[in-house]
Amino acid sequence: MTLRLATMLTLLLGSLAISACANTVRGVGADVGNTVDAGEAAARDIAN
């Protein structure tokens, strides 16, 4: 019983850690995309 509980807790914590990493990577991708968009807008403003 104790081994089974420890295994389930380990799997739960591992799942939480993986989902947190996925959310962080997705957030970094959005930030990079926003930075590129802002850079392009600034370049257009300078060109005009």
C-alpha distance matrix in Angstrom:
0.0 3.8 5.5 5.1 6.2 8.6 9.9 10.6 12.3 14.2 15.4 16.5 18.4 19.9 21.1 22.6 24.3 25.8 27.1 28.7 30.4 31.7 33.1 34.7 36.4 37.6 39.0 40.8 42.3 43.6 45.1 46.8 48.2 49.5 51.1 52.9 54.1 55.5 57.2 58.8 60.0 61.5 63.2 64.7 65.9 67.6 69.2 70.7
3.8 0.0 3.8 5.4 5.1 6.1 8.5 9.9 10.5 12.2 14.2 15.3 16.4 18.1 19.9 21.1 22.4 24.2 25.8 26.9 28.6 30.3 31.6 32.9 34.7 36.2 37.4 39.0 40.7 42.1 43.3 45.1 46.7 48.0 49.3 51.2 52.6 53.8 55.4 57.2 58.4 59.7 61.5 63.2 64.2 65.8 67.5 69.1
5.5 3.8 0.0 3.8 5.5 5.1 6.1 8.6 9.9 10.4 12.2 14.2 15.3 16.3 18.2 20.0 20.9 22.4 24.3 25.7 26.9 28.5 30.3 31.5 32.9 34.6 36.1 37.4 39.0 40.7 41.9 43.4 45.1 46.6 47.9 49.5 51.1 52.4 53.8 55.6 57.0 58.3 59.9 61.6 62.9 64.3 65.9 67.7
5.1 5.4 3.8 0.0 3.8 5.5 5.1 6.2 8.6 9.8 10.6 12.3 14.3 15.2 16.5 18.4 20.0 21.1 22.6 24.4 25.8 27.0 28.7 30.3 31.7 33.0 34.7 36.3 37.6 39.2 40.7 42.2 43.6 45.1 46.7 48.3 49.6 51.1 52.7 54.3 55.6 57.1 58.7 60.2 61.6 63.2 64.7 66.3
6.2 5.1 5.5 3.8 0.0 3.8 5.4 5.1 6.1 8.5 9.9 10.5 12.2 14.1 15.3 16.5 18.3 19.9 21.2 22.5 24.4 25.8 27.1 28.6 30.4 31.6 32.9 34.7 36.3 37.6 39.0 40.8 42.2 43.5 45.0 46.9 48.1 49.4 51.1 52.8 53.9 55.4 57.2 58.7 59.8 61.5 63.1 64.6
8.6 6.1 5.1 5.5 3.8 0.0 3.8 5.5 5.2 6.1 8.6 9.8 10.5 12.1 14.2 15.4 16.4 18.2 20.0 21.0 22.5 24.3 25.8 26.9 28.6 30.3 31.5 32.9 34.7 36.2 37.4 39.0 40.7 42.0 43.3 45.2 46.7 47.8 49.4 51.2 52.5 53.7 55.5 57.2 58.3 59.8 61.5 63.2
9.9 8.5 6.1 5.1 5.4 3.8 0.0 3.8 5.5 5.1 6.2 8.6 10.0 10.4 12.2 14.3 15.3 16.4 18.4 20.0 21.1 22.5 24.4 25.8 27.0 28.6 30.2 31.6 33.1 34.8 36.2 37.6 39.1 40.7 42.1 43.7 45.2 46.6 48.0 49.7 51.2 52.5 54.1 55.7 57.1 58.6 60.1 61.8
10.6 9.9 8.6 6.2 5.1 5.5 3.8 0.0 3.8 5.4 5.1 6.1 8.6 9.8 10.5 12.4 14.2 15.3 16.6 18.4 20.0 21.1 22.6 24.4 25.9 27.0 28.6 30.4 31.7 33.1 34.7 36.4 37.6 39.1 40.7 42.4 43.6 45.1 46.7 48.3 49.5 51.1 52.8 54.2 55.5 57.2 58.7 60.2
12.3 10.5 9.9 8.6 6.1 5.2 5.5 3.8 0.0 3.8 5.4 5.0 6.1 8.4 9.8 10.6 12.2 14.2 15.4 16.5 18.4 20.0 21.1 22.6 24.4 25.8 26.9 28.7 30.4 31.7 32.9 34.7 36.3 37.5 38.9 40.9 42.1 43.3 45.0 46.8 47.9 49.3 51.1 52.7 53.8 55.4 57.1 58.6
14.2 12.2 10.4 9.8 8.5 6.1 5.1 5.4 3.8 0.0 3.8 5.4 5.2 6.0 8.5 9.9 10.5 12.2 14.2 15.3 16.5 18.3 20.0 21.1 22.6 24.3 25.7 27.0 28.7 30.4 31.5 33.0 34.7 36.2 37.4 39.2 40.8 42.0 43.4 45.3 46.7 47.9 49.5 51.3 52.5 53.9 55.6 57.3
15.4 14.2 12.2 10.6 9.9 8.6 6.2 5.1 5.4 3.8 0.0 3.8 5.5 5.0 6.1 8.6 9.8 10.5 12.2 14.2 15.3 16.4 18.4 20.0 21.1 22.5 24.3 25.8 27.1 28.7 30.3 31.7 33.1 34.7 36.2 37.7 39.1 40.6 42.1 43.7 45.1 46.6 48.2 49.7 51.1 52.7 54.1 55.8
16.5 15.3 14.2 12.3 10.5 9.8 8.6 6.1 5.0 5.4 3.8 0.0 3.8 5.4 5.1 6.3 8.7 10.0 10.7 12.4 14.4 15.5 16.6 18.5 20.2 21.2 22.6 24.5 26.0 27.2 28.7 30.5 31.8 33.1 34.8 36.5 37.7 39.0 40.8 42.4 43.5 45.1 46.9 48.3 49.5 51.2 52.8 54.2
18.4 16.4 15.3 14.3 12.2 10.5 10.0 8.6 6.1 5.2 5.5 3.8 0.0 3.8 5.4 5.1 6.2 8.7 10.0 10.5 12.4 14.3 15.4 16.5 18.5 20.0 21.0 22.6 24.5 25.8 26.9 28.7 30.4 31.6 32.9 34.9 36.3 37.4 39.0 40.9 42.0 43.3 45.1 46.8 47.8 49.4 51.1 52.7
19.9 18.1 16.3 15.2 14.1 12.1 10.4 9.8 8.4 6.0 5.0 5.4 3.8 0.0 3.8 5.4 5.1 6.2 8.6 9.9 10.7 12.4 14.3 15.4 16.7 18.4 20.0 21.2 22.8 24.5 25.8 27.2 28.8 30.4 31.7 33.3 34.9 36.2 37.6 39.4 40.8 42.1 43.7 45.4 46.7 48.1 49.7 51.4
21.1 19.9 18.2 16.5 15.3 14.2 12.2 10.5 9.8 8.5 6.1 5.1 5.4 3.8 0.0 3.8 5.4 5.2 6.2 8.6 10.0 10.6 12.3 14.3 15.5 16.5 18.3 20.1 21.2 22.7 24.4 25.9 27.1 28.7 30.4 31.9 33.2 34.7 36.3 37.8 39.1 40.7 42.3 43.8 45.1 46.8 48.2 49.8
22.6 21.1 20.0 18.4 16.5 15.4 14.3 12.4 10.6 9.9 8.6 6.3 5.1 5.4 3.8 0.0 3.8 5.5 5.2 6.1 8.7 9.9 10.6 12.3 14.4 15.3 16.4 18.4 20.0 21.1 22.5 24.4 25.8 26.9 28.6 30.5 31.6 32.8 34.6 36.3 37.4 38.9 40.7 42.2 43.3 45.0 46.6 48.1
24.3 22.4 20.9 20.0 18.3 16.4 15.3 14.2 12.2 10.5 9.8 8.7 6.2 5.1 5.4 3.8 0.0 3.8 5.5 5.1 6.3 8.7 10.0 10.6 12.4 14.3 15.3 16.6 18.5 20.1 21.1 22.7 24.5 25.8 27.0 28.8 30.4 31.5 33.0 34.9 36.2 37.4 39.1 40.9 42.0 43.5 45.1 46.9
25.8 24.2 22.4 21.1 19.9 18.2 16.4 15.3 14.2 12.2 10.5 10.0 8.7 6.2 5.2 5.5 3.8 0.0 3.8 5.4 5.1 6.2 8.7 9.9 10.7 12.3 14.2 15.4 16.6 18.5 20.0 21.2 22.7 24.5 25.8 27.3 28.9 30.4 31.7 33.3 34.9 36.3 37.7 39.4 40.8 42.3 43.7 45.5
27.1 25.8 24.3 22.6 21.2 20.0 18.4 16.6 15.4 14.2 12.2 10.7 10.0 8.6 6.2 5.2 5.5 3.8 0.0 3.8 5.4 5.0 6.2 8.6 9.9 10.5 12.2 14.3 15.3 16.5 18.3 20.0 21.1 22.6 24.4 25.9 27.0 28.6 30.3 31.8 33.0 34.6 36.3 37.7 39.0 40.7 42.2 43.7
28.7 26.9 25.7 24.4 22.5 21.0 20.0 18.4 16.5 15.3 14.2 12.4 10.5 9.9 8.6 6.1 5.1 5.4 3.8 0.0 3.8 5.4 5.1 6.2 8.7 9.9 10.5 12.4 14.3 15.4 16.4 18.4 20.0 21.0 22.5 24.5 25.8 26.9 28.6 30.4 31.5 32.8 34.7 36.3 37.3 39.0 40.7 42.2
30.4 28.6 26.9 25.8 24.4 22.5 21.1 20.0 18.4 16.5 15.3 14.4 12.4 10.7 10.0 8.7 6.3 5.1 5.4 3.8 0.0 3.8 5.4 5.0 6.2 8.6 9.8 10.6 12.4 14.3 15.2 16.5 18.4 19.9 21.0 22.7 24.4 25.7 27.0 28.8 30.3 31.5 33.0 34.8 36.1 37.5 39.1 40.9
31.7 30.3 28.5 27.0 25.8 24.3 22.5 21.1 20.0 18.3 16.4 15.5 14.3 12.4 10.6 9.9 8.7 6.2 5.0 5.4 3.8 0.0 3.8 5.4 5.2 6.1 8.6 9.9 10.6 12.4 14.3 15.5 16.6 18.5 20.1 21.3 22.7 24.5 25.9 27.3 28.8 30.4 31.8 33.3 34.8 36.4 37.7 39.4
33.1 31.6 30.3 28.7 27.1 25.8 24.4 22.6 21.1 20.0 18.4 16.6 15.4 14.3 12.3 10.6 10.0 8.7 6.2 5.1 5.4 3.8 0.0 3.8 5.5 5.0 6.1 8.6 9.8 10.5 12.3 14.3 15.3 16.5 18.3 20.1 21.1 22.5 24.3 25.8 26.9 28.5 30.3 31.6 32.9 34.7 36.2 37.6
34.7 32.9 31.5 30.3 28.6 26.9 25.8 24.4 22.6 21.1 20.0 18.5 16.5 15.4 14.3 12.3 10.6 9.9 8.6 6.2 5.0 5.4 3.8 0.0 3.8 5.4 5.0 6.2 8.6 9.8 10.5 12.3 14.2 15.2 16.4 18.4 19.9 20.9 22.5 24.4 25.7 26.8 28.6 30.3 31.4 32.9 34.6 36.3
36.4 34.7 32.9 31.7 30.4 28.6 27.0 25.9 24.4 22.6 21.1 20.2 18.5 16.7 15.5 14.4 12.4 10.7 9.9 8.7 6.2 5.2 5.5 3.8 0.0 3.8 5.4 5.1 6.2 8.7 9.9 10.6 12.3 14.3 15.3 16.6 18.5 20.0 21.1 22.7 24.4 25.8 27.1 28.8 30.3 31.7 33.1 34.9
37.6 36.2 34.6 33.0 31.6 30.3 28.6 27.0 25.8 24.3 22.5 21.2 20.0 18.4 16.5 15.3 14.3 12.3 10.5 9.9 8.6 6.1 5.0 5.4 3.8 0.0 3.8 5.5 5.1 6.3 8.8 10.0 10.6 12.5 14.4 15.5 16.7 18.5 20.1 21.3 22.7 24.5 25.9 27.3 28.8 30.5 31.8 33.3
39.0 37.4 36.1 34.7 32.9 31.5 30.2 28.6 26.9 25.7 24.3 22.6 21.0 20.0 18.3 16.4 15.3 14.2 12.2 10.5 9.8 8.6 6.1 5.0 5.4 3.8 0.0 3.8 5.3 5.1 6.2 8.6 9.8 10.5 12.3 14.3 15.3 16.4 18.4 20.0 21.0 22.5 24.4 25.8 26.9 28.6 30.3 31.7
40.8 39.0 37.4 36.3 34.7 32.9 31.6 30.4 28.7 27.0 25.8 24.5 22.6 21.2 20.1 18.4 16.6 15.4 14.3 12.4 10.6 9.9 8.6 6.2 5.1 5.5 3.8 0.0 3.8 5.4 5.0 6.1 8.5 9.8 10.5 12.4 14.2 15.2 16.4 18.4 19.9 21.0 22.5 24.4 25.6 26.9 28.6 30.4
42.3 40.7 39.0 37.6 36.3 34.7 33.1 31.7 30.4 28.7 27.1 26.0 24.5 22.8 21.2 20.0 18.5 16.6 15.3 14.3 12.4 10.6 9.8 8.6 6.2 5.1 5.3 3.8 0.0 3.8 5.5 5.2 6.2 8.7 9.9 10.7 12.4 14.3 15.4 16.7 18.5 20.0 21.2 22.8 24.5 25.9 27.1 28.9
43.6 42.1 40.7 39.2 37.6 36.2 34.8 33.1 31.7 30.4 28.7 27.2 25.8 24.5 22.7 21.1 20.1 18.5 16.5 15.4 14.3 12.4 10.5 9.8 8.7 6.3 5.1 5.4 3.8 0.0 3.8 5.5 5.0 6.2 8.6 9.9 10.5 12.3 14.2 15.4 16.5 18.3 20.0 21.1 22.5 24.4 25.7 27.1
45.1 43.3 41.9 40.7 39.0 37.4 36.2 34.7 32.9 31.5 30.3 28.7 26.9 25.8 24.4 22.5 21.1 20.0 18.3 16.4 15.2 14.3 12.3 10.5 9.9 8.8 6.2 5.0 5.5 3.8 0.0 3.8 5.4 5.1 6.2 8.7 9.8 10.5 12.3 14.3 15.3 16.4 18.3 20.0 21.0 22.5 24.3 25.9
46.8 45.1 43.4 42.2 40.8 39.0 37.6 36.4 34.7 33.0 31.7 30.5 28.7 27.2 25.9 24.4 22.7 21.2 20.0 18.4 16.5 15.5 14.3 12.3 10.6 10.0 8.6 6.1 5.2 5.5 3.8 0.0 3.8 5.4 5.0 6.3 8.7 9.8 10.5 12.4 14.3 15.3 16.5 18.5 20.0 21.1 22.5 24.5
48.2 46.7 45.1 43.6 42.2 40.7 39.1 37.6 36.3 34.7 33.1 31.8 30.4 28.8 27.1 25.8 24.5 22.7 21.1 20.0 18.4 16.6 15.3 14.2 12.3 10.6 9.8 8.5 6.2 5.0 5.4 3.8 0.0 3.8 5.4 5.2 6.3 8.7 9.9 10.7 12.4 14.3 15.4 16.7 18.5 20.1 21.1 22.8
49.5 48.0 46.6 45.1 43.5 42.0 40.7 39.1 37.5 36.2 34.7 33.1 31.6 30.4 28.7 26.9 25.8 24.5 22.6 21.0 19.9 18.5 16.5 15.2 14.3 12.5 10.5 9.8 8.7 6.2 5.1 5.4 3.8 0.0 3.8 5.4 5.0 6.1 8.6 9.9 10.5 12.2 14.2 15.3 16.4 18.4 19.9 21.2
51.1 49.3 47.9 46.7 45.0 43.3 42.1 40.7 38.9 37.4 36.2 34.8 32.9 31.7 30.4 28.6 27.0 25.8 24.4 22.5 21.0 20.1 18.3 16.4 15.3 14.4 12.3 10.5 9.9 8.6 6.2 5.0 5.4 3.8 0.0 3.8 5.4 5.1 6.1 8.6 9.8 10.5 12.3 14.3 15.3 16.5 18.3 20.1
52.9 51.2 49.5 48.3 46.9 45.2 43.7 42.4 40.9 39.2 37.7 36.5 34.9 33.3 31.9 30.5 28.8 27.3 25.9 24.5 22.7 21.3 20.1 18.4 16.6 15.5 14.3 12.4 10.7 9.9 8.7 6.3 5.2 5.4 3.8 0.0 3.8 5.4 5.0 6.2 8.6 9.9 10.5 12.4 14.2 15.4 16.4 18.5
54.1 52.6 51.1 49.6 48.1 46.7 45.2 43.6 42.1 40.8 39.1 37.7 36.3 34.9 33.2 31.6 30.4 28.9 27.0 25.8 24.4 22.7 21.1 19.9 18.5 16.7 15.3 14.2 12.4 10.5 9.8 8.7 6.3 5.0 5.4 3.8 0.0 3.8 5.4 5.2 6.2 8.6 9.9 10.6 12.3 14.3 15.3 16.7
55.5 53.8 52.4 51.1 49.4 47.8 46.6 45.1 43.3 42.0 40.6 39.0 37.4 36.2 34.7 32.8 31.5 30.4 28.6 26.9 25.7 24.5 22.5 20.9 20.0 18.5 16.4 15.2 14.3 12.3 10.5 9.8 8.7 6.1 5.1 5.4 3.8 0.0 3.8 5.4 5.1 6.1 8.6 9.9 10.5 12.3 14.2 15.4
57.2 55.4 53.8 52.7 51.1 49.4 48.0 46.7 45.0 43.4 42.1 40.8 39.0 37.6 36.3 34.6 33.0 31.7 30.3 28.6 27.0 25.9 24.3 22.5 21.1 20.1 18.4 16.4 15.4 14.2 12.3 10.5 9.9 8.6 6.1 5.0 5.4 3.8 0.0 3.8 5.4 5.1 6.2 8.7 9.9 10.6 12.3 14.4
58.8 57.2 55.6 54.3 52.8 51.2 49.7 48.3 46.8 45.3 43.7 42.4 40.9 39.4 37.8 36.3 34.9 33.3 31.8 30.4 28.8 27.3 25.8 24.4 22.7 21.3 20.0 18.4 16.7 15.4 14.3 12.4 10.7 9.9 8.6 6.2 5.2 5.4 3.8 0.0 3.8 5.4 5.0 6.2 8.6 9.9 10.5 12.4
60.0 58.4 57.0 55.6 53.9 52.5 51.2 49.5 47.9 46.7 45.1 43.5 42.0 40.8 39.1 37.4 36.2 34.9 33.0 31.5 30.3 28.8 26.9 25.7 24.4 22.7 21.0 19.9 18.5 16.5 15.3 14.3 12.4 10.5 9.8 8.6 6.2 5.1 5.4 3.8 0.0 3.8 5.4 5.1 6.2 8.7 9.8 10.7
61.5 59.7 58.3 57.1 55.4 53.7 52.5 51.1 49.3 47.9 46.6 45.1 43.3 42.1 40.7 38.9 37.4 36.3 34.6 32.8 31.5 30.4 28.5 26.8 25.8 24.5 22.5 21.0 20.0 18.3 16.4 15.3 14.3 12.2 10.5 9.9 8.6 6.1 5.1 5.4 3.8 0.0 3.8 5.4 5.0 6.2 8.6 10.0
63.2 61.5 59.9 58.7 57.2 55.5 54.1 52.8 51.1 49.5 48.2 46.9 45.1 43.7 42.3 40.7 39.1 37.7 36.3 34.7 33.0 31.8 30.3 28.6 27.1 25.9 24.4 22.5 21.2 20.0 18.3 16.5 15.4 14.2 12.3 10.5 9.9 8.6 6.2 5.0 5.4 3.8 0.0 3.8 5.4 5.1 6.1 8.7
64.7 63.2 61.6 60.2 58.7 57.2 55.7 54.2 52.7 51.3 49.7 48.3 46.8 45.4 43.8 42.2 40.9 39.4 37.7 36.3 34.8 33.3 31.6 30.3 28.8 27.3 25.8 24.4 22.8 21.1 20.0 18.5 16.7 15.3 14.3 12.4 10.6 9.9 8.7 6.2 5.1 5.4 3.8 0.0 3.8 5.4 5.0 6.2
65.9 64.2 62.9 61.6 59.8 58.3 57.1 55.5 53.8 52.5 51.1 49.5 47.8 46.7 45.1 43.3 42.0 40.8 39.0 37.3 36.1 34.8 32.9 31.4 30.3 28.8 26.9 25.6 24.5 22.5 21.0 20.0 18.5 16.4 15.3 14.2 12.3 10.5 9.9 8.6 6.2 5.0 5.4 3.8 0.0 3.8 5.5 5.3
67.6 65.8 64.3 63.2 61.5 59.8 58.6 57.2 55.4 53.9 52.7 51.2 49.4 48.1 46.8 45.0 43.5 42.3 40.7 39.0 37.5 36.4 34.7 32.9 31.7 30.5 28.6 26.9 25.9 24.4 22.5 21.1 20.1 18.4 16.5 15.4 14.3 12.3 10.6 9.9 8.7 6.2 5.1 5.4 3.8 0.0 3.8 5.5
69.2 67.5 65.9 64.7 63.1 61.5 60.1 58.7 57.1 55.6 54.1 52.8 51.1 49.7 48.2 46.6 45.1 43.7 42.2 40.7 39.1 37.7 36.2 34.6 33.1 31.8 30.3 28.6 27.1 25.7 24.3 22.5 21.1 19.9 18.3 16.4 15.3 14.2 12.3 10.5 9.8 8.6 6.1 5.0 5.5 3.8 0.0 3.8
70.7 69.1 67.7 66.3 64.6 63.2 61.8 60.2 58.6 57.3 55.8 54.2 52.7 51.4 49.8 48.1 46.9 45.5 43.7 42.2 40.9 39.4 37.6 36.3 34.9 33.3 31.7 30.4 28.9 27.1 25.9 24.5 22.8 21.2 20.1 18.5 16.7 15.4 14.4 12.4 10.7 10.0 8.7 6.2 5.3 5.5 3.8 0.0
